[in-house]
Amino acid sequence: MPGTRRAGSSGRPGALPRLLTLVGVLLAGCAPIGDHDATYFVFGTEVRVQVRGVSDEHAASAFRLLGPEFQRMHREWHPWEPGALAELNDALLRGGRKVTTPDLAELVRVSVQLEAESMGRFNPAIGELVRLWGFHTSEYPLTEPPPSDEAIADALAWQPGMRSLAVDGRSVRSLKRGVRLDFSGIAKGLAVKRACELLASVEITDALIDAGGDVMVCGATDRPWRVGVRNPAGGVLTTLEVREPVAVFTSGNDYRYGEFDGERYAHILDPFTGRPVDEVIQATVIHADPLRADAGATALVVAGIGAWRMVADSMSLERALVVDAEGRVHATEAITAETRSP
């Protein structure tokens, strides 16, 4: 019988910093011969891929394909290192147009829709604010002073939002200046989706991808995967038995943060105020679409205690839970019915 396996912190890359949390992955039942795993270091974290019921050669071939694909996504989507996203941002900051990659064009299209559904709580167009706060880094905690009120106001004056972008195929155009994209809150969702698609293309459907604590189960399975959601106070908050394709994504502010003059501030910013959020310390979303789960978890942290249920309803997030600053757990009815104590 395998022992408990826990994912590491979900610090967002380099490329995709999104945060954030820790999810434990436990394989239910004994693992027969034919189960394999591989680990990659991309997106600023460990990505572990587990496949079941295939030969050694079949698994090794799939893992060889996944490595270069993960590296491509990491380079292409990185929010501050040179690459395709940096080139797109150079054009958008000037209010221009750029023909970009298929994946970045998809991230823009999906983010436009999800920004609207989240009522602005999910907004990848605030990359300039993220840079201003110093969160374009992989080194935490930050110890530099936070930006001045004037600098924050200047960045907000551009009213950056996905609504100001127009997409035509792979061509992305900004209708105003001041937009800098940072897909840290959704890119890992697309990354695990692409990984599942690649595995399916080589006839592997019973698989689990743990991207630094954000989990995607690929394909249906008779032997369930058990996924444990980390409690920010320590231990496991709850566990799920997963038999169908589903993503379990968590955002939180207990790993990536800044600290200055005894004051600690989270790396997740409210797009309306330009400042770190503090009411919700962790949010988890379970959804068949990993992009929606990824973006939704961030949106619920930003929404706060007073609005998270409204945002969850607007984004069609039926299975979600949040932990407030006092450690209290709030959950939708659907997730309460299916989860259980570890």
Summary of the structure (lengths in Angstrom):
residues: 342
radius of gyration: 19.3
end to end distance: 17.4
largest distance: 61.2
contacts: 1272
relative contact order: 0.17
helix: 32%
strand: 27%
